[in-house]
Amino acid sequence: MPIPDRPDRMRLSDRLEISRVLTGLWQVADIEKDGDVIDPETGAGWLAAYAEQGFDTFDMADHYGTAEIITGQLLARSPSPRPLAFTKWCPPPGPMTREVVRAGVQERLDRLGVDRVDLLQFHWWAFQHSAWLDALHELSALRDEGLIAEIGVTNFDAAHLALAHADGVPLLTNQVSFSLVDRRAGGALSALCGQTGMKLLAYGTLCGGFLSERWLGQPEPVEIADWSKMKYKRFIDTAGGWDAFHRILGAADEIARKNAVSIANVATRWVLEHEAVAGVIVGARLGERVHTDDNLKLFSFALDTEDRARLADAFSGAQPVPGDCGDEYRKPPFLTASGDLSHHLDTMPLPFEAEPNPVRAGGSRVMSGSRWEDIAGYARAQQTGRRILVSGTTATAGEDRIVAPADAGAQTTFVIDKILAALAAFGGAAEDVVRTRIYITDETDVDAVSRAHGRVFGSVKPANTLVVVAGLIGGYRVEIEAEARLGEDVS
């Protein structure tokens, strides 16, 4: 096929049609990390060169240095239809009131200089802080108001993306890591997208530039200067190390030479050909390197059966990145530039705080704020010695809103998050759970509930009872209680 003069496009909704290669601006933060800020007009000129070649969909975030401001300058001087600006809001865990969410969106509007954000993508650091669902519903209200065209999320795993969908949030996209090295998004997330119509925006497709000719036959780097390579070297180490990576790189090189394209083209094309993927995000080093001509070659070829078999053989020598998408931000090993969350958060606040139990010396308890705790006289959880008992827990947001009322599996995900939040107040975790009891109202929900339970406790394997009951107060589909023991077992 001839090389096109514009990248392919995809219509995501009646409000958005995107370039299938989005220009990522995360490296603005890296360029500016020593205090030298890009002049907005100069930066806008660099972006305009991308837009003129059809790469007119830009992806950024609240913490990508001055990326929003630079893009705002581009939008201000662009005729209609103007380029698209996708940004992210990544607030620290805490209450997500209407005022907090509106302020977060308003800051994006002000920095971009627009009346409506094209795609507002929401990131959340810890699902045990259940306010993430409140935030998404507030964003949905702002979408209805016209301040947001569409809502997406970033780094959500399949379980929580399914939960948001089941709770009625009109999500369009999920932005996640997806590459020849990190293939997690091709599993449960892609299957969910096939069922719901949501789409993936893939980043990290070039592993920070490691998936390129310049690393063929090169020794493992000892010192890495830029944040992007620091991050993706951790992915390479987790996926089997430098030798396993070179097996994948070599396979991509063979396919590239066969098709007269670059390794970067092959790596990106492999991701782009997944049905769930709407677009790939390729980072730009503004003012340094431009790869638009090479990126156009993405649309001049397709991988054939032989190419895919060659890559599959290379994958067999590597280790899969553990967990689901987004786990790299929520649990060890943290696959970030710093190896932890220090570039993003000062602290990770607990969802609940334990307080001394006034009627049991040496004991402590957690109150979650439910109005029923005072009415019925109970605590969300009690600790006595090393033993922690967590009360029967339902999928309740706020005081009394039932979460995902038609989906027992989604409710189970929300419930287990609340249980883990209670345990965390005592210094406990999923690994400390020794017993769970599950009550459901419909036998046909057994599979969905069991899978949601197994996603968290599959390796822990606590003692478990699951029973079908005639009904649960409030119309819930599932209720779960748990018991944990901290440290060594005691009688």
C-alpha positions, 0 to 999 in steps of 0.5 A: 500500500502507498504511504498516505499523507494523513493518518487514519481517523476513527469516530468515537461518538457523535461529538468526537472524531480522532486521529488514530495516532494521538500526539502525547505531551507527557514529555513536556513535564520531563523537558521542563523538570529543571525549571526551563518552561517552554514558551507557549507561543513557540510550543503552540507552533510546534504543535501546529506542525503536527496538526497540519499533517493530520496529527491533530488530536493531542493528549495531556494531563494536569501534571504534564508541565505546561502542556495544557497552556501550550495547547491552549495557545494552539487552540486559540489561534486555530480556525474551526474545526480546531484540533482536539485537546484530551486532558486528564484530571488526577486528583489526590484521594479525598471527598469528591463533592460537586464543588471539588469536581467542578473546580478540577474541570474548571482549571482544565477549561481555564488552562486550555482557554476553552468552554468545553473539554473535548475528552476529560479523562479521570485517574484515581490512585486507590479504589479503596477510596470509594469517592472515585465513583462519586467523581465520575457521576459529577463529571457525568453531570458536567457533561450534561451541562456542556462543560465536557464533550466526553468522559474517559478514564485512565489506568482503570482495570477491567473490574472497576471499568465494568463497575463504572459502566454498570453504575451508569457512567457514560464512559467512552474510553480508558487510556492504558499501557499497551505494547509488545512488552506489556500485553495486559490490555489484550485480555479482560479489558479488550473483552469488556470493550467488545461487550460495552462499546468502550474503546482503549487509548493505548500509551507506552506502545514504544516503551519510551523509545526502547522499541526502536532500531537504536537498541538493537544489539545494545547492552543493557543501559546502566544510567537512564536520564529521562523519566520515560525510559526510567519508567519503561525500563522497569516494564522491561525488567518485570517482563523478563529482562533485557534478553527477553526484551531483545527477543521481542525487539529482534522479531519486530526488526525482522517484520520491519525489514520485511515490510520496509518500515521501522520497528516503531511502526511494527510495535505500534501497528500490533497495538493498533490492530486490536479491535478494542483500540481506538488510537495509540498515543505517541509521545512528542519531544517538542522542539527536539524530534518529529516522527510524523513522516515515519508514523504515517507509514503505520497506515501503509501496511498490515501485519499478516499471519506470519508476522503475528506468529513470529511475535507470538513466538517471541512473547513466549520467552518473556514474562507477562507483566503481572496483574491488570492495567493500572496495577502499576500505580496501585501496588508493588512493583510500582512501574513508574519512573521513580519506582514509587508514587513520589512523583505524583503524591506526597502521601496516600491517605487512608480511606478510614481512620481507626479509633479506640473502642470506648467499651473494649480496652485495647480494642479499636474500631472503624466507623465508615459514616453510614447512618445505619451505624448509629441507628443499628449500633454497629461499627464497620469493623472491630479489632481485638488483639490481632483479630479484625472482624468486618461487618456485613458490607453492601455496595452503598455509595454515600448514605444510601445509594445502591451501586450498580443495582442490576450487577452482582459482580460489580457490587462485589467489586465495590464491597471488597474495596470497602472491606479492604479500606476498613482493614487498611485502617488497622494496617491490614490487607487482603493477604490477612483475610482468613474468612469471608461470608457471602450472601446473594439473592439470586443463584445465577449471580454465583459465577460473577460474584465468585470471579470478583471475589477470586480476583482479589483473594485468588492467591490468599484463599481464605475460608469462604461460605456463599449462600443464597438468601431470600432477600437482602434489606434494601434490595442489594444483590450481595452482602459480604462480611470478612475476618482477618488476622494480623501477623502470626495466628493467635488463639 
